Amino acid sequence: QVQLVESGGGLVQPGGSLRLSCAASGSIFSIYAMGWYRQAPGKQRELVAAITSGGTTNYADSVKGRFTISRDNAKNTVYLQMNSLKPEDTAVYYCNAKQILGTYWGQGTQVTVSS
């Protein structure tokens, strides 16, 4: 089992920045990829960014150049730095961890971009 705890969401004005954190604990030794997904009201959950254990990253087209995913292996934590935020980035953001035997989700953190 893997436990994921997100933090860092909140209310920010358009053009502002936020950094989300996801701390993993439990059976983390076999995690091969972690990522961030988001779900806006009335929409399906979508991939925002992902990073493999080898450091390869992948981003949704809508966030390329604005968001950066990174990981601190010593702290078992993945970060999502979000810059130049737009109202359409408003959503609940979920941390995700993948193992061969299963996929795990955090509880979600709300990000609201509004003036």
PyRosetta script that sets phi, psi and omega in degrees:
from pyrosetta import init, pose_from_sequence

init()
pose = pose_from_sequence("QVQLVESGGGLVQPGGSLRLSCAASGSIFSIYAMGWYRQAPGKQRELVAAITSGGTTNYADSVKGRFTISRDNAKNTVYLQMNSLKPEDTAVYYCNAKQILGTYWGQGTQVTVSS")
pose.set_psi(1, 144.7)
pose.set_omega(1, 177.7)
pose.set_phi(2, -124.3)
pose.set_psi(2, 133.9)
pose.set_omega(2, 175.4)
pose.set_phi(3, -109.3)
pose.set_psi(3, 135.9)
pose.set_omega(3, -178.9)
pose.set_phi(4, -124.5)
pose.set_psi(4, 129.4)
pose.set_omega(4, 179.4)
pose.set_phi(5, -125.3)
pose.set_psi(5, 117.6)
pose.set_omega(5, -179.9)
pose.set_phi(6, -94.5)
pose.set_psi(6, 155.6)
pose.set_omega(6, 173.7)
pose.set_phi(7, -156.3)
pose.set_psi(7, 164.1)
pose.set_omega(7, 173.3)
pose.set_phi(8, 107.8)
pose.set_psi(8, -3.5)
pose.set_omega(8, 178.7)
pose.set_phi(9, -72.4)
pose.set_psi(9, 174.4)
pose.set_omega(9, 178.4)
pose.set_phi(10, 160.1)
pose.set_psi(10, -166.2)
pose.set_omega(10, -179.8)
pose.set_phi(11, -102.3)
pose.set_psi(11, 131.5)
pose.set_omega(11, -179.9)
pose.set_phi(12, -142.6)
pose.set_psi(12, 150.6)
pose.set_omega(12, 178.1)
pose.set_phi(13, -78.9)
pose.set_psi(13, 154.9)
pose.set_omega(13, 174.9)
pose.set_phi(14, -53.5)
pose.set_psi(14, 137.0)
pose.set_omega(14, -176.8)
pose.set_phi(15, 90.5)
pose.set_psi(15, -10.0)
pose.set_omega(15, -178.4)
pose.set_phi(16, -82.6)
pose.set_psi(16, -175.3)
pose.set_omega(16, -176.8)
pose.set_phi(17, -132.0)
pose.set_psi(17, 152.7)
pose.set_omega(17, 172.2)
pose.set_phi(18, -145.2)
pose.set_psi(18, 153.6)
pose.set_omega(18, 172.6)
pose.set_phi(19, -124.8)
pose.set_psi(19, 123.0)
pose.set_omega(19, 176.1)
pose.set_phi(20, -95.4)
pose.set_psi(20, 145.7)
pose.set_omega(20, 177.0)
pose.set_phi(21, -125.0)
pose.set_psi(21, 147.5)
pose.set_omega(21, 176.5)
pose.set_phi(22, -136.8)
pose.set_psi(22, 112.2)
pose.set_omega(22, 179.9)
pose.set_phi(23, -98.4)
pose.set_psi(23, 126.8)
pose.set_omega(23, -179.6)
pose.set_phi(24, -102.1)
pose.set_psi(24, 142.7)
pose.set_omega(24, 175.7)
pose.set_phi(25, -145.4)
pose.set_psi(25, 168.8)
pose.set_omega(25, -178.4)
pose.set_phi(26, 96.1)
pose.set_psi(26, -138.2)
pose.set_omega(26, -176.4)
pose.set_phi(27, -84.7)
pose.set_psi(27, 68.6)
pose.set_omega(27, -172.6)
pose.set_phi(28, -87.7)
pose.set_psi(28, -7.5)
pose.set_omega(28, -171.8)
pose.set_phi(29, -63.9)
pose.set_psi(29, -24.6)
pose.set_omega(29, -175.1)
pose.set_phi(30, -107.6)
pose.set_psi(30, 15.3)
pose.set_omega(30, 176.3)
pose.set_phi(31, -72.0)
pose.set_psi(31, 127.5)
pose.set_omega(31, -180.0)
pose.set_phi(32, -108.3)
pose.set_psi(32, -12.2)
pose.set_omega(32, 176.7)
pose.set_phi(33, -158.4)
pose.set_psi(33, 147.4)
pose.set_omega(33, 173.5)
pose.set_phi(34, -133.3)
pose.set_psi(34, 155.3)
pose.set_omega(34, -178.0)
pose.set_phi(35, -160.9)
pose.set_psi(35, 177.0)
pose.set_omega(35, 176.2)
pose.set_phi(36, -121.3)
pose.set_psi(36, 132.7)
pose.set_omega(36, 173.7)
pose.set_phi(37, -119.6)
pose.set_psi(37, 163.8)
pose.set_omega(37, 175.0)
pose.set_phi(38, -142.4)
pose.set_psi(38, 154.8)
pose.set_omega(38, 178.8)
pose.set_phi(39, -140.2)
pose.set_psi(39, 117.1)
pose.set_omega(39, 176.2)
pose.set_phi(40, -92.0)
pose.set_psi(40, 157.8)
pose.set_omega(40, -179.8)
pose.set_phi(41, -55.3)
pose.set_psi(41, 129.0)
pose.set_omega(41, 177.5)
pose.set_phi(42, 78.5)
pose.set_psi(42, 4.5)
pose.set_omega(42, -178.2)
pose.set_phi(43, -121.7)
pose.set_psi(43, 162.2)
pose.set_omega(43, 177.7)
pose.set_phi(44, -78.0)
pose.set_psi(44, 155.3)
pose.set_omega(44, 175.6)
pose.set_phi(45, -67.2)
pose.set_psi(45, 137.1)
pose.set_omega(45, -177.5)
pose.set_phi(46, -132.4)
pose.set_psi(46, 151.1)
pose.set_omega(46, 176.2)
pose.set_phi(47, -70.5)
pose.set_psi(47, 134.4)
pose.set_omega(47, 174.8)
pose.set_phi(48, -102.3)
pose.set_psi(48, -52.7)
pose.set_omega(48, -179.1)
pose.set_phi(49, -160.2)
pose.set_psi(49, 151.7)
pose.set_omega(49, 179.0)
pose.set_phi(50, -143.3)
pose.set_psi(50, 155.8)
pose.set_omega(50, 178.0)
pose.set_phi(51, -141.9)
pose.set_psi(51, 134.6)
pose.set_omega(51, 179.7)
pose.set_phi(52, -88.3)
pose.set_psi(52, 171.2)
pose.set_omega(52, 178.2)
pose.set_phi(53, -62.6)
pose.set_psi(53, -24.4)
pose.set_omega(53, 177.5)
pose.set_phi(54, -86.4)
pose.set_psi(54, -4.3)
pose.set_omega(54, 176.5)
pose.set_phi(55, 97.5)
pose.set_psi(55, 1.7)
pose.set_omega(55, 177.1)
pose.set_phi(56, -71.0)
pose.set_psi(56, 133.9)
pose.set_omega(56, -178.0)
pose.set_phi(57, -114.7)
pose.set_psi(57, 158.3)
pose.set_omega(57, 179.9)
pose.set_phi(58, -146.3)
pose.set_psi(58, 136.9)
pose.set_omega(58, -177.0)
pose.set_phi(59, -130.8)
pose.set_psi(59, 148.6)
pose.set_omega(59, 168.5)
pose.set_phi(60, -67.3)
pose.set_psi(60, 145.9)
pose.set_omega(60, -179.2)
pose.set_phi(61, -56.8)
pose.set_psi(61, -34.1)
pose.set_omega(61, -174.8)
pose.set_phi(62, -68.7)
pose.set_psi(62, -15.7)
pose.set_omega(62, -177.0)
pose.set_phi(63, -117.9)
pose.set_psi(63, -3.7)
pose.set_omega(63, -179.0)
pose.set_phi(64, -58.6)
pose.set_psi(64, 134.3)
pose.set_omega(64, -179.2)
pose.set_phi(65, 86.1)
pose.set_psi(65, -11.8)
pose.set_omega(65, -179.7)
pose.set_phi(66, -115.6)
pose.set_psi(66, -35.6)
pose.set_omega(66, -178.0)
pose.set_phi(67, -108.7)
pose.set_psi(67, 148.1)
pose.set_omega(67, 176.5)
pose.set_phi(68, -135.3)
pose.set_psi(68, 125.9)
pose.set_omega(68, 176.3)
pose.set_phi(69, -99.8)
pose.set_psi(69, 140.6)
pose.set_omega(69, 178.8)
pose.set_phi(70, -148.8)
pose.set_psi(70, 168.1)
pose.set_omega(70, -179.6)
pose.set_phi(71, -141.0)
pose.set_psi(71, 146.9)
pose.set_omega(71, 174.3)
pose.set_phi(72, -116.1)
pose.set_psi(72, 100.8)
pose.set_omega(72, -174.9)
pose.set_phi(73, -65.2)
pose.set_psi(73, -31.9)
pose.set_omega(73, -179.9)
pose.set_phi(74, -65.5)
pose.set_psi(74, -30.4)
pose.set_omega(74, -178.8)
pose.set_phi(75, -102.6)
pose.set_psi(75, 0.4)
pose.set_omega(75, -177.9)
pose.set_phi(76, 52.6)
pose.set_psi(76, 44.1)
pose.set_omega(76, -174.0)
pose.set_phi(77, -130.4)
pose.set_psi(77, 140.0)
pose.set_omega(77, 175.1)
pose.set_phi(78, -115.1)
pose.set_psi(78, 140.8)
pose.set_omega(78, -178.1)
pose.set_phi(79, -119.2)
pose.set_psi(79, 153.4)
pose.set_omega(79, 170.9)
pose.set_phi(80, -130.2)
pose.set_psi(80, 106.8)
pose.set_omega(80, 175.7)
pose.set_phi(81, -87.6)
pose.set_psi(81, 120.6)
pose.set_omega(81, -176.2)
pose.set_phi(82, -116.2)
pose.set_psi(82, 115.7)
pose.set_omega(82, 179.0)
pose.set_phi(83, -115.6)
pose.set_psi(83, 164.1)
pose.set_omega(83, 178.5)
pose.set_phi(84, 49.5)
pose.set_psi(84, 48.3)
pose.set_omega(84, -175.7)
pose.set_phi(85, -65.2)
pose.set_psi(85, 145.7)
pose.set_omega(85, -179.5)
pose.set_phi(86, -120.4)
pose.set_psi(86, 157.5)
pose.set_omega(86, 177.1)
pose.set_phi(87, -55.3)
pose.set_psi(87, -32.4)
pose.set_omega(87, -179.7)
pose.set_phi(88, -72.9)
pose.set_psi(88, -5.6)
pose.set_omega(88, 172.9)
pose.set_phi(89, -82.7)
pose.set_psi(89, -6.6)
pose.set_omega(89, 179.4)
pose.set_phi(90, -61.9)
pose.set_psi(90, 125.1)
pose.set_omega(90, -177.3)
pose.set_phi(91, -178.4)
pose.set_psi(91, 171.3)
pose.set_omega(91, 166.4)
pose.set_phi(92, -89.1)
pose.set_psi(92, 127.5)
pose.set_omega(92, -178.3)
pose.set_phi(93, -102.8)
pose.set_psi(93, 130.0)
pose.set_omega(93, -176.6)
pose.set_phi(94, -117.4)
pose.set_psi(94, 135.8)
pose.set_omega(94, 172.6)
pose.set_phi(95, -85.4)
pose.set_psi(95, 147.0)
pose.set_omega(95, -175.8)
pose.set_phi(96, -137.8)
pose.set_psi(96, 139.3)
pose.set_omega(96, 176.2)
pose.set_phi(97, -132.1)
pose.set_psi(97, 134.5)
pose.set_omega(97, -177.1)
pose.set_phi(98, -113.8)
pose.set_psi(98, 130.8)
pose.set_omega(98, 169.4)
pose.set_phi(99, -122.8)
pose.set_psi(99, 166.3)
pose.set_omega(99, 178.0)
pose.set_phi(100, -59.2)
pose.set_psi(100, -37.3)
pose.set_omega(100, -174.9)
pose.set_phi(101, -91.5)
pose.set_psi(101, -1.5)
pose.set_omega(101, 180.0)
pose.set_phi(102, 173.0)
pose.set_psi(102, 169.3)
pose.set_omega(102, 178.4)
pose.set_phi(103, -122.4)
pose.set_psi(103, 140.2)
pose.set_omega(103, -176.5)
pose.set_phi(104, -124.2)
pose.set_psi(104, 149.8)
pose.set_omega(104, -178.5)
pose.set_phi(105, -127.6)
pose.set_psi(105, 146.5)
pose.set_omega(105, 169.1)
pose.set_phi(106, -81.7)
pose.set_psi(106, -179.1)
pose.set_omega(106, -175.5)
pose.set_phi(107, -82.7)
pose.set_psi(107, -13.9)
pose.set_omega(107, 178.9)
pose.set_phi(108, 96.0)
pose.set_psi(108, 148.7)
pose.set_omega(108, 175.8)
pose.set_phi(109, -137.2)
pose.set_psi(109, 135.0)
pose.set_omega(109, -175.0)
pose.set_phi(110, -80.8)
pose.set_psi(110, 132.2)
pose.set_omega(110, 171.2)
pose.set_phi(111, -119.8)
pose.set_psi(111, 122.9)
pose.set_omega(111, 179.5)
pose.set_phi(112, -123.1)
pose.set_psi(112, 123.9)
pose.set_omega(112, 179.1)
pose.set_phi(113, -112.1)
pose.set_psi(113, 109.6)
pose.set_omega(113, -174.8)
pose.set_phi(114, -157.8)
pose.set_psi(114, 148.4)
pose.set_omega(114, 175.4)
pose.set_phi(115, -94.7)
pose.dump_pdb("model.pdb")
